[in-house]
Amino acid sequence: MIPIQEVYVTKQGANILIVDDEPASLESLCVILEHGCQLFMAETARAGLDCLAKNNIDLILLDVDLPDQSGFEVCKAIKFREETKHIPVIFLTGFEGLVFEAQAFQAGAVDFITKPASPYRVLMRVNAHIKTEHHINLRGDTAPT
């Protein structure tokens, strides 16, 4: 297995917004994605939407259970706006089951990951939904552009 320290993003790293109210989850995602990415973090739906409005975000990792609003409602709001509807949203949540996955996709998500997720599962899913020049590389060389 490749140590997580060898995982990095190319120089043109993606801008990733993580919206999750669990500090341990935020910390874990930061360790997985911090190498070359510009990470933006928010612990509430409102803070996440404010951050999204002020920054050029390439991908959003979104929890379902936020203190001020459902992640499903946040995703619907993102997909409703012309300026943000193109941004891929991946739900990363402790909720399991087909019902939650179905709600995520109905809200406009492109993927659904159940916590706790392995670093490689997160990296594979993120890579599947961001532009090639932003791919996180597991081998240590640069991604093709």
C-alpha positions as CSV (number, residue, x, y, z in Angstrom):
1,M,0.0,0.0,0.0
2,I,1.2,3.5,-0.9
3,P,1.7,5.7,2.2
4,I,-0.8,8.6,2.3
5,Q,2.2,11.1,2.4
6,E,3.0,10.1,-1.2
7,V,-0.4,11.1,-2.5
8,Y,-0.5,14.6,-4.0
9,V,-2.3,16.7,-6.5
10,T,-0.6,18.2,-9.5
11,K,0.4,21.9,-9.5
12,Q,-3.0,22.9,-10.9
13,G,-4.8,21.4,-7.9
14,A,-8.5,21.5,-7.5
15,N,-10.5,23.8,-5.3
16,I,-12.5,21.5,-3.1
17,L,-15.2,22.6,-0.6
18,I,-15.8,20.3,2.3
19,V,-19.1,20.9,4.2
20,D,-19.2,18.7,7.4
21,D,-19.9,19.5,11.0
22,E,-17.7,16.7,12.4
23,P,-14.2,17.9,13.2
24,A,-12.8,14.4,12.9
25,S,-14.2,14.0,9.5
26,L,-12.9,17.4,8.4
27,E,-9.4,16.5,9.7
28,S,-9.4,13.1,8.0
29,L,-10.4,14.7,4.6
30,C,-7.8,17.3,5.0
31,V,-5.1,14.7,5.5
32,I,-6.3,12.8,2.4
33,L,-6.7,15.8,0.1
34,E,-4.3,18.6,1.3
35,H,-1.3,17.8,-0.9
36,G,-1.7,20.4,-3.7
37,C,-5.4,21.0,-3.3
38,Q,-6.9,24.3,-2.2
39,L,-9.3,23.1,0.5
40,F,-12.2,25.2,1.8
41,M,-14.0,24.0,4.9
42,A,-17.4,24.8,6.4
43,E,-19.3,23.3,9.3
44,T,-22.7,24.5,8.4
45,A,-24.8,24.7,5.2
46,R,-24.9,28.5,5.4
47,A,-21.1,28.8,5.7
48,G,-20.7,26.3,2.8
49,L,-23.0,28.3,0.5
50,D,-21.2,31.5,1.5
51,C,-17.9,30.0,0.7
52,L,-19.2,28.6,-2.6
53,A,-20.4,32.1,-3.6
54,K,-17.0,33.7,-2.9
55,N,-14.7,31.1,-4.4
56,N,-14.1,29.2,-7.7
57,I,-14.9,25.6,-6.4
58,D,-14.2,22.5,-8.6
59,L,-15.9,19.9,-6.4
60,I,-17.9,19.7,-3.2
61,L,-17.8,17.0,-0.5
62,L,-21.1,17.3,1.5
63,D,-22.4,15.7,4.6
64,V,-26.1,14.8,4.8
65,D,-26.6,15.8,8.4
66,L,-25.7,19.4,9.0
67,P,-26.8,21.5,12.0
68,D,-28.7,24.2,10.1
69,Q,-30.0,22.4,6.9
70,S,-30.2,19.0,5.3
71,G,-27.3,18.3,2.9
72,F,-29.9,17.2,0.4
73,E,-31.5,20.7,0.5
74,V,-28.0,22.3,0.1
75,C,-27.3,20.1,-2.9
76,K,-30.6,21.1,-4.5
77,A,-29.8,24.8,-3.9
78,I,-26.4,24.3,-5.6
79,K,-27.9,22.6,-8.6
80,F,-30.7,25.2,-8.9
81,R,-28.3,28.1,-9.4
82,E,-26.9,28.6,-12.9
83,E,-23.5,29.6,-11.5
84,T,-23.0,26.5,-9.5
85,K,-25.1,23.7,-11.1
86,H,-22.0,22.4,-13.0
87,I,-20.1,21.7,-9.8
88,P,-20.0,18.0,-8.9
89,V,-21.3,17.2,-5.4
90,I,-20.2,14.0,-3.6
91,F,-22.1,13.1,-0.5
92,L,-19.8,11.7,2.3
93,T,-21.9,10.6,5.2
94,G,-22.4,8.1,8.0
95,F,-25.9,7.2,6.7
96,E,-26.1,3.9,4.9
97,G,-28.7,2.4,2.6
98,L,-30.3,2.7,-0.7
99,V,-32.8,5.3,0.5
100,F,-30.1,7.8,1.4
101,E,-28.2,7.1,-1.8
102,A,-31.4,7.6,-3.9
103,Q,-32.1,10.9,-2.1
104,A,-28.5,12.0,-2.8
105,F,-28.8,11.3,-6.5
106,Q,-32.3,12.9,-6.7
107,A,-30.9,16.0,-5.1
108,G,-28.2,16.2,-7.9
109,A,-25.2,14.5,-6.4
110,V,-22.8,12.7,-8.7
111,D,-21.6,10.2,-6.1
112,F,-22.2,8.9,-2.5
113,I,-19.5,7.6,-0.1
114,T,-20.3,6.1,3.3
115,K,-18.2,7.0,6.3
116,P,-15.7,5.9,7.4
117,A,-14.3,5.8,3.9
118,S,-10.8,4.7,3.0
119,P,-8.4,7.4,1.7
120,Y,-8.2,5.5,-1.6
121,R,-12.0,5.4,-2.1
122,V,-12.2,9.1,-1.5
123,L,-9.3,9.8,-3.9
124,M,-10.8,7.5,-6.6
125,R,-14.2,9.1,-6.4
126,V,-12.9,12.7,-6.3
127,N,-10.7,11.9,-9.4
128,A,-13.7,10.5,-11.2
129,H,-15.5,13.8,-11.0
130,I,-12.8,16.5,-11.4
131,K,-11.1,17.7,-14.6
132,T,-8.1,15.6,-15.6
133,E,-5.6,18.4,-14.9
134,H,-6.6,18.3,-11.3
135,H,-6.4,14.6,-10.7
136,I,-4.8,13.4,-7.5
137,N,-1.9,11.1,-8.5
138,L,-1.2,8.0,-6.5
139,R,2.1,7.1,-8.1
140,G,4.1,10.2,-7.5
141,D,4.4,11.5,-11.0
142,T,2.4,14.2,-12.7
143,A,-1.0,13.6,-14.2
144,P,-1.4,13.9,-17.9
145,T,-2.7,17.3,-19.1
